[in-house]
């Protein structure tokens, strides 16, 4: 790194399903955050790290801004507020394929007291037809935040990302990198495994299960080139558990196989993944379970007297 290198932290903030996780993965160059078309996929502050000769950017992919209705949602919004107070730059993602609504007005209001530079990103421009529809949205954003730069991008296709990187390094303070150059994320392997399992649940199920599930890794051991993982998928009702397990265990086996194959590819190790499903009516209000779901949370152990849920091998 040269003496003039720039390094710092950047928060990705936006409404649910604005494309923050897709953008994070595109900027870092590998998968560090799970992606789903379901809103509120991101529940914790996931860090991705981009290192270049011109400096280092530590990105925080924050939960989508929404009205908190549960303890879990309140914790997610607390993550957003804390990050906005700490970072050097804020990236405000707007879904350009959707009409500007009250949710975007609320986010603009939320960002008003932020002292760090805010860059507006009009994401998903690849979905906008005709392209001239982007111009009124640019004007709308500039009217809402006259002091902010605004850049049209497509996180999925990569359009505009080089302009974004240039703008980021121009805004970051001069300084040495915060992390080693070969590090791309600060999240633990245990947390990443739980997130990939949850991603496969989101991909392979529909409806209310998208919001009613949580994943906790109970055991995580590596021995002789084999990673053994036992994880629990929590749902809220017995009926949801039946859907997730599927007829003769077909659905949970499909989820387990999809998660194992992706994890083996990303982690580069053979893996034994065992999943079980447990109904917990108020898991979104359970502080101990929510702590276990966070990247630095404590491990949760199920009570020995609990009946054994379904198992996938």
Sine and cosine of phi, psi and omega as CSV:
sin_phi,cos_phi,sin_psi,cos_psi,sin_omega,cos_omega
0.00,0.00,0.69,-0.72,0.07,-1.00
-0.98,0.20,0.23,-0.97,-0.01,-1.00
-0.90,0.44,-0.42,0.91,-0.04,-1.00
-1.00,-0.06,0.17,0.99,0.00,-1.00
-0.89,0.46,0.50,-0.86,-0.01,-1.00
-0.90,-0.43,0.67,-0.74,0.00,-1.00
-0.58,-0.81,0.51,-0.86,0.03,-1.00
0.12,-0.99,-0.11,-0.99,-0.08,-1.00
-0.94,-0.34,0.56,-0.83,-0.07,-1.00
-0.69,-0.73,0.76,-0.65,0.04,-1.00
-0.99,-0.17,0.71,-0.70,0.13,-0.99
-0.98,-0.17,0.90,-0.44,-0.06,-1.00
-0.76,-0.65,0.56,-0.83,0.00,-1.00
0.02,-1.00,0.06,-1.00,0.08,-1.00
-0.94,0.35,0.34,-0.94,0.07,-1.00
-0.81,0.58,0.67,-0.74,0.05,-1.00
0.94,0.33,0.43,0.90,0.05,-1.00
-0.99,0.16,-0.21,0.98,0.04,-1.00
0.98,-0.20,0.39,0.92,-0.06,-1.00
-0.90,0.43,-0.71,0.70,-0.05,-1.00
-0.92,0.39,-0.63,0.77,0.06,-1.00
-0.88,0.48,-0.67,0.75,0.02,-1.00
-0.91,0.42,-0.69,0.72,0.01,-1.00
-0.84,0.54,-0.75,0.66,-0.01,-1.00
-0.88,0.47,-0.62,0.79,0.00,-1.00
-0.92,0.38,-0.65,0.76,-0.03,-1.00
-0.95,0.32,-0.63,0.78,-0.02,-1.00
-0.97,0.24,-0.52,0.85,0.01,-1.00
1.00,-0.08,0.12,0.99,0.10,-0.99
-0.37,-0.93,0.19,-0.98,-0.06,-1.00
-0.98,0.20,0.91,-0.42,0.10,-1.00
-0.84,-0.54,-0.20,0.98,0.02,-1.00
-0.72,-0.69,0.62,-0.78,0.01,-1.00
-0.96,0.27,0.44,-0.90,-0.08,-1.00
-0.79,-0.61,0.68,-0.73,0.07,-1.00
-0.44,-0.90,0.44,-0.90,0.07,-1.00
-0.98,0.21,-0.16,0.99,0.03,-1.00
-0.97,0.23,0.68,-0.73,0.08,-1.00
-0.89,0.46,0.36,-0.93,0.07,-1.00
0.88,0.48,0.52,0.86,0.07,-1.00
-0.91,0.42,-0.69,0.72,0.01,-1.00
-0.99,0.16,0.84,-0.54,-0.04,-1.00
-0.90,-0.43,-0.22,0.98,-0.03,-1.00
-0.72,-0.69,0.21,-0.98,0.04,-1.00
-0.98,0.19,0.98,-0.22,-0.01,-1.00
-1.00,-0.09,0.79,-0.62,-0.05,-1.00
-0.98,-0.21,0.77,-0.64,0.13,-0.99
-0.85,-0.53,0.55,-0.83,-0.13,-0.99
-0.83,-0.56,0.81,-0.59,0.08,-1.00
-0.93,-0.38,0.85,-0.53,0.02,-1.00
-0.87,-0.50,0.80,-0.61,0.02,-1.00
-0.72,-0.69,0.19,-0.98,0.08,-1.00
-0.84,0.54,-0.48,0.88,-0.02,-1.00
-1.00,0.10,-0.08,1.00,0.05,-1.00
0.53,-0.85,-0.27,-0.96,-0.04,-1.00
-0.69,-0.73,0.68,-0.73,0.05,-1.00
-0.87,-0.49,0.81,-0.59,0.10,-1.00
-0.97,-0.25,0.94,-0.34,-0.06,-1.00
-1.00,-0.05,0.64,-0.77,0.16,-0.99
-0.92,-0.39,0.92,-0.39,0.08,-1.00
-1.00,0.09,0.96,-0.27,-0.13,-0.99
-1.00,-0.05,0.41,-0.91,0.09,-1.00
-0.85,0.52,0.50,-0.87,0.04,-1.00
-0.89,0.46,0.65,-0.76,-0.04,-1.00
-0.96,0.29,0.82,-0.57,-0.03,-1.00
-0.39,-0.92,0.16,-0.99,0.03,-1.00
-0.97,0.23,0.85,-0.53,-0.03,-1.00
-0.97,0.24,0.80,-0.60,0.01,-1.00
-0.92,-0.40,-0.21,0.98,-0.01,-1.00
-0.72,-0.70,0.20,-0.98,0.07,-1.00
-0.84,0.55,-0.64,0.77,0.02,-1.00
-0.87,0.49,-0.72,0.69,-0.02,-1.00
-0.91,0.41,-0.60,0.80,0.05,-1.00
-0.89,0.45,-0.64,0.77,0.04,-1.00
-0.90,0.43,-0.61,0.79,0.03,-1.00
-0.89,0.46,-0.69,0.73,-0.01,-1.00
-0.94,0.33,-0.50,0.86,0.09,-1.00
-0.91,0.42,-0.60,0.80,0.08,-1.00
-0.84,0.54,-0.69,0.72,-0.02,-1.00
-0.89,0.45,-0.75,0.66,-0.06,-1.00
-0.89,0.45,-0.68,0.73,-0.01,-1.00
-0.90,0.45,-0.67,0.74,-0.02,-1.00
-0.91,0.42,-0.65,0.76,-0.02,-1.00
-0.89,0.46,-0.46,0.89,0.02,-1.00
-0.99,0.17,-0.31,0.95,-0.18,-0.98
-0.96,-0.27,-0.47,0.88,-0.23,-0.97
-0.99,0.14,0.27,-0.96,0.02,-1.00
-1.00,0.10,-0.52,0.86,-0.02,-1.00
-0.61,-0.79,0.53,-0.85,0.07,-1.00
-0.88,-0.47,0.77,-0.64,0.14,-0.99
-0.98,-0.21,0.90,-0.44,-0.01,-1.00
-0.99,-0.17,0.96,-0.29,-0.03,-1.00
-1.00,0.03,0.74,-0.67,0.09,-1.00
-0.84,-0.54,0.74,-0.67,0.05,-1.00
-0.97,0.25,0.97,-0.23,-0.07,-1.00
-0.94,0.34,-0.27,0.96,-0.01,-1.00
-0.99,0.11,-0.10,1.00,-0.02,-1.00
-0.90,-0.44,0.49,-0.87,0.04,-1.00
-0.89,0.45,0.55,-0.84,0.10,-1.00
-0.91,0.41,0.79,-0.62,-0.05,-1.00
-0.78,-0.62,-0.16,-0.99,-0.02,-1.00
-0.91,0.42,-0.46,0.89,0.04,-1.00
-0.89,0.46,-0.64,0.77,0.04,-1.00
-0.94,0.35,-0.61,0.79,0.07,-1.00
-0.87,0.49,-0.64,0.77,0.02,-1.00
-0.90,0.44,-0.65,0.76,-0.01,-1.00
-0.92,0.39,-0.65,0.76,0.07,-1.00
-0.86,0.51,-0.67,0.74,0.04,-1.00
-0.90,0.43,-0.64,0.77,0.02,-1.00
-0.89,0.47,-0.55,0.84,-0.05,-1.00
-1.00,0.06,-0.15,0.99,-0.06,-1.00
-0.83,0.56,-0.72,0.70,-0.04,-1.00
-0.98,0.19,-0.06,1.00,-0.04,-1.00
-0.93,0.36,0.81,-0.58,-0.04,-1.00
-1.00,0.08,-0.36,0.93,0.00,-1.00
-0.96,0.29,0.39,-0.92,0.06,-1.00
-0.87,0.50,0.65,-0.76,0.05,-1.00
-0.89,-0.45,0.79,-0.61,0.05,-1.00
-0.94,-0.34,0.84,-0.54,0.03,-1.00
-0.99,0.10,0.76,-0.64,0.00,-1.00
-0.88,-0.48,0.90,-0.44,0.09,-1.00
-1.00,0.00,0.99,-0.11,-0.13,-0.99
-1.00,0.03,0.29,-0.96,0.04,-1.00
0.93,0.38,0.55,0.84,0.03,-1.00
-0.91,0.42,-0.31,0.95,0.05,-1.00
-0.91,0.41,-0.32,0.95,0.00,-1.00
-1.00,-0.08,-0.08,1.00,-0.08,-1.00
-1.00,0.02,0.84,-0.54,0.06,-1.00
-0.70,-0.71,0.75,-0.66,-0.19,0.98
-0.96,0.29,0.25,-0.97,-0.07,-1.00
-0.88,0.47,-0.40,0.92,0.00,-1.00
-0.90,0.44,-0.27,0.96,0.03,-1.00
-0.93,0.37,-0.27,0.96,0.01,-1.00
-0.95,0.30,-0.52,0.86,-0.10,-0.99
-0.88,0.48,-0.72,0.69,0.05,-1.00
-0.89,0.47,-0.52,0.85,0.02,-1.00
-0.94,0.34,-0.62,0.79,0.09,-1.00
-0.87,0.49,-0.71,0.71,0.02,-1.00
-0.89,0.46,-0.64,0.77,0.00,-1.00
-0.89,0.45,-0.68,0.73,-0.02,-1.00
-0.93,0.37,-0.68,0.73,0.01,-1.00
-0.90,0.44,-0.53,0.85,0.06,-1.00
-0.94,0.35,-0.61,0.79,-0.01,-1.00
-0.97,0.26,-0.59,0.80,-0.01,-1.00
-0.71,-0.71,0.99,0.17,-0.08,-1.00
-0.87,0.50,-0.45,0.89,-0.07,-1.00
-1.00,0.03,-0.08,1.00,-0.09,-1.00
-0.99,-0.13,0.63,-0.77,0.20,-0.98
-0.93,0.37,0.48,-0.88,0.05,-1.00
-0.71,-0.70,0.77,-0.64,-0.09,-1.00
-0.76,-0.64,0.86,-0.51,0.13,-0.99
-0.96,0.29,0.72,-0.69,-0.02,-1.00
-0.61,-0.79,0.27,-0.96,0.25,-0.97
-0.78,-0.63,0.97,-0.26,0.01,-1.00
-0.89,0.45,-0.53,0.85,-0.04,-1.00
-0.95,0.30,-0.67,0.74,-0.06,-1.00
-1.00,-0.09,-0.26,0.97,0.00,-1.00
1.00,-0.02,-0.01,1.00,-0.01,-1.00
-0.90,0.44,0.75,-0.67,0.08,-1.00
0.99,0.15,-0.05,1.00,-0.08,-1.00
-0.95,0.31,-0.52,0.86,0.04,-1.00
-0.93,0.36,-0.62,0.78,0.10,-1.00
-0.88,0.48,-0.63,0.77,0.01,-1.00
-0.90,0.43,-0.71,0.70,0.01,-1.00
-0.87,0.50,-0.68,0.73,0.01,-1.00
-0.88,0.47,-0.67,0.74,0.01,-1.00
-0.91,0.41,-0.62,0.78,0.01,-1.00
-0.89,0.46,-0.77,0.64,-0.04,-1.00
-0.92,0.39,-0.42,0.91,0.08,-1.00
-0.95,0.31,-0.49,0.87,-0.06,-1.00
-1.00,0.00,-0.43,0.91,-0.06,-1.00
-0.94,0.33,0.50,-0.86,0.04,-1.00
-0.96,0.29,0.41,-0.91,0.10,-0.99
-0.93,0.37,0.63,-0.78,0.00,-1.00
0.22,-0.98,0.24,-0.97,0.01,-1.00
-0.97,0.24,0.39,-0.92,0.02,-1.00
-0.88,0.48,0.50,-0.87,-0.01,-1.00
-1.00,0.08,-0.39,0.92,-0.07,-1.00
-0.70,-0.72,0.31,-0.95,0.08,-1.00
-0.84,0.54,0.51,-0.86,-0.12,-0.99
-0.91,0.42,-0.42,0.91,-0.05,-1.00
-1.00,0.00,0.05,1.00,-0.02,-1.00
-1.00,-0.02,0.74,-0.67,0.01,-1.00
-0.92,-0.40,-0.16,0.99,0.04,-1.00
-0.37,-0.93,0.39,-0.92,0.05,-1.00
-0.97,-0.26,-0.07,1.00,-0.04,-1.00
-0.97,0.25,0.47,-0.88,-0.03,-1.00
-0.98,0.21,0.37,-0.93,0.06,-1.00
-0.88,0.48,-0.62,0.79,0.00,-1.00
-0.86,0.50,-0.73,0.69,0.01,-1.00
-0.90,0.44,-0.68,0.74,-0.02,-1.00
-0.88,0.47,-0.65,0.76,0.02,-1.00
-0.87,0.50,-0.73,0.68,0.01,-1.00
-0.87,0.49,-0.63,0.77,-0.01,-1.00
-0.92,0.38,-0.63,0.77,0.01,-1.00
-0.92,0.39,-0.64,0.77,0.07,-1.00
-0.87,0.50,-0.70,0.71,0.01,-1.00
-0.90,0.43,-0.60,0.80,0.05,-1.00
-0.86,0.51,-0.68,0.74,-0.01,-1.00
-0.93,0.36,-0.54,0.84,0.11,-0.99
-0.88,0.47,-0.70,0.71,0.00,-1.00
-0.90,0.44,-0.62,0.78,-0.02,-1.00
-0.94,0.35,-0.61,0.79,-0.21,-0.98
-0.98,-0.20,-0.11,0.99,0.07,-1.00
-0.86,-0.52,0.21,-0.98,-0.05,-1.00
-0.76,-0.64,0.15,-0.99,0.14,-0.99
0.92,0.40,-0.67,-0.74,-0.18,-0.98
-0.93,0.37,-0.35,0.94,0.01,-1.00
-0.89,0.45,-0.40,0.92,0.02,-1.00
-0.88,0.48,-0.53,0.85,-0.06,-1.00
-0.96,-0.27,-0.19,0.98,-0.15,-0.99
-0.98,-0.20,0.14,0.99,-0.08,-1.00
-0.90,-0.43,0.51,-0.86,0.12,-0.99
-0.61,-0.79,0.45,-0.89,-0.03,-1.00
-0.80,-0.61,0.73,-0.68,0.07,-1.00
-0.78,-0.63,0.76,-0.65,0.09,-1.00
-0.99,0.13,0.87,-0.49,-0.03,-1.00
-1.00,0.02,-0.63,0.78,0.00,-1.00
-0.68,-0.74,0.59,-0.81,-0.10,-0.99
-0.44,-0.90,0.99,-0.17,-0.07,-1.00
-0.69,-0.72,0.62,-0.78,0.06,-1.00
-0.89,-0.45,0.74,-0.67,-0.02,-1.00
-0.49,-0.87,0.83,-0.56,0.07,-1.00
0.80,0.60,0.74,0.67,0.08,-1.00
0.97,0.25,0.22,0.98,0.02,-1.00
-0.81,-0.58,0.82,-0.58,0.05,-1.00
-0.99,-0.10,0.88,-0.47,0.02,-1.00
-0.98,-0.22,0.83,-0.55,-0.04,-1.00
-0.76,-0.65,0.76,-0.65,0.13,-0.99
-0.89,-0.45,0.82,-0.57,-0.06,-1.00
-0.71,-0.70,0.45,-0.89,0.03,-1.00
-0.91,-0.42,0.75,-0.66,0.12,-0.99
-0.98,-0.20,0.87,-0.48,0.01,-1.00
-1.00,-0.08,0.68,-0.74,0.15,-0.99
-0.80,-0.60,0.07,-1.00,-0.09,-1.00
-1.00,-0.09,-0.44,0.90,-0.09,-1.00
-0.68,-0.73,0.39,-0.92,0.01,-1.00
-0.88,0.47,-0.57,0.82,0.04,-1.00
-0.90,0.45,-0.62,0.79,0.06,-1.00
-0.92,0.38,-0.60,0.80,0.04,-1.00
-0.87,0.48,-0.68,0.74,0.00,-1.00
-0.89,0.46,-0.64,0.76,0.02,-1.00
-0.90,0.44,-0.70,0.71,-0.06,-1.00
-0.93,0.38,-0.61,0.79,0.04,-1.00
-0.94,0.33,-0.69,0.73,0.02,-1.00
0.99,0.15,0.16,-0.99,0.00,-1.00
-0.90,0.44,0.85,-0.53,-0.01,-1.00
0.82,0.58,0.50,0.87,0.07,-1.00
0.98,0.21,0.25,0.97,-0.09,-1.00
-0.90,0.44,-0.70,0.71,-0.08,-1.00
-0.92,0.40,-0.73,0.69,-0.04,-1.00
-0.92,0.39,-0.53,0.85,0.09,-1.00
-0.92,0.40,-0.65,0.76,0.02,-1.00
-0.90,0.44,-0.69,0.72,0.04,-1.00
-0.88,0.48,-0.72,0.69,-0.02,-1.00
-0.88,0.47,-0.66,0.75,-0.01,-1.00
-0.92,0.40,-0.69,0.72,0.00,-1.00
-0.89,0.45,-0.67,0.74,0.01,-1.00
-0.91,0.41,-0.70,0.72,-0.03,-1.00
-0.89,0.46,-0.70,0.72,-0.03,-1.00
-0.89,0.45,-0.67,0.74,0.01,-1.00
-0.93,0.36,-0.67,0.74,-0.01,-1.00
-0.90,0.43,-0.64,0.76,0.05,-1.00
-0.88,0.47,-0.63,0.78,0.00,-1.00
-0.93,0.37,-0.72,0.70,-0.07,-1.00
-0.96,0.28,-0.68,0.73,-0.08,-1.00
-1.00,0.07,-0.31,0.95,0.04,-1.00
0.94,0.34,0.61,0.79,-0.01,-1.00
-0.53,-0.85,0.54,-0.84,0.11,-0.99
-0.91,0.41,0.52,-0.85,-0.15,-0.99
-0.62,-0.79,0.66,-0.75,0.21,-0.98
-0.94,-0.34,0.88,-0.47,-0.04,-1.00
-0.87,-0.49,0.86,-0.51,0.04,-1.00
-0.89,-0.45,0.83,-0.56,-0.01,-1.00
-0.91,-0.41,0.59,-0.81,0.18,-0.98
-0.71,-0.71,0.36,-0.93,-0.08,-1.00
-0.88,-0.48,0.71,-0.71,-0.02,-1.00
-0.71,-0.70,0.73,-0.68,0.07,-1.00
-1.00,0.08,0.80,-0.60,0.02,-1.00
-0.67,-0.74,0.99,-0.16,-0.17,-0.99
-0.82,0.57,-0.50,0.86,-0.08,-1.00
-0.81,-0.59,0.67,0.74,-0.06,-1.00
-0.90,0.43,-0.48,0.88,0.00,-1.00
-0.95,0.30,-0.15,0.99,0.08,-1.00
-0.95,-0.33,0.00,1.00,-0.08,-1.00
-1.00,0.04,0.97,-0.25,-0.08,-1.00
-0.88,0.47,-0.61,0.80,-0.02,-1.00
-0.92,0.40,-0.67,0.74,0.02,-1.00
-0.93,0.36,-0.67,0.75,0.02,-1.00
-0.88,0.47,-0.60,0.80,0.06,-1.00
-0.90,0.44,-0.62,0.78,0.01,-1.00
-0.92,0.38,-0.39,0.92,-0.03,-1.00
-0.99,0.12,-0.27,0.96,-0.07,-1.00
-0.99,0.14,0.40,-0.92,-0.05,-1.00
-0.83,0.56,-0.58,0.81,-0.01,-1.00
-0.95,-0.30,0.30,0.95,-0.10,-0.99
-0.96,0.28,0.19,-0.98,0.01,-1.00
-0.99,0.12,0.39,-0.92,0.02,-1.00
-0.97,0.24,0.65,-0.76,0.05,-1.00
-0.98,-0.22,0.66,-0.75,0.07,-1.00
-0.90,-0.44,0.74,-0.67,0.02,-1.00
-0.96,0.26,0.50,-0.86,-0.01,-1.00
-0.90,0.43,0.69,-0.72,-0.04,-1.00
-0.86,0.52,-0.46,0.89,-0.03,-1.00
-0.99,0.15,-0.09,1.00,-0.01,-1.00
-0.92,0.40,0.66,-0.75,0.08,-1.00
-0.90,0.44,0.56,-0.83,-0.03,-1.00
-0.95,0.32,0.86,-0.52,0.11,-0.99
-0.95,0.30,-0.02,-1.00,-0.01,-1.00
-0.91,0.41,0.49,-0.87,-0.04,-1.00
-0.84,-0.54,0.64,-0.77,0.12,-0.99
-0.91,-0.41,0.69,-0.73,0.03,-1.00
-0.89,-0.46,0.00,0.00,0.00,0.00
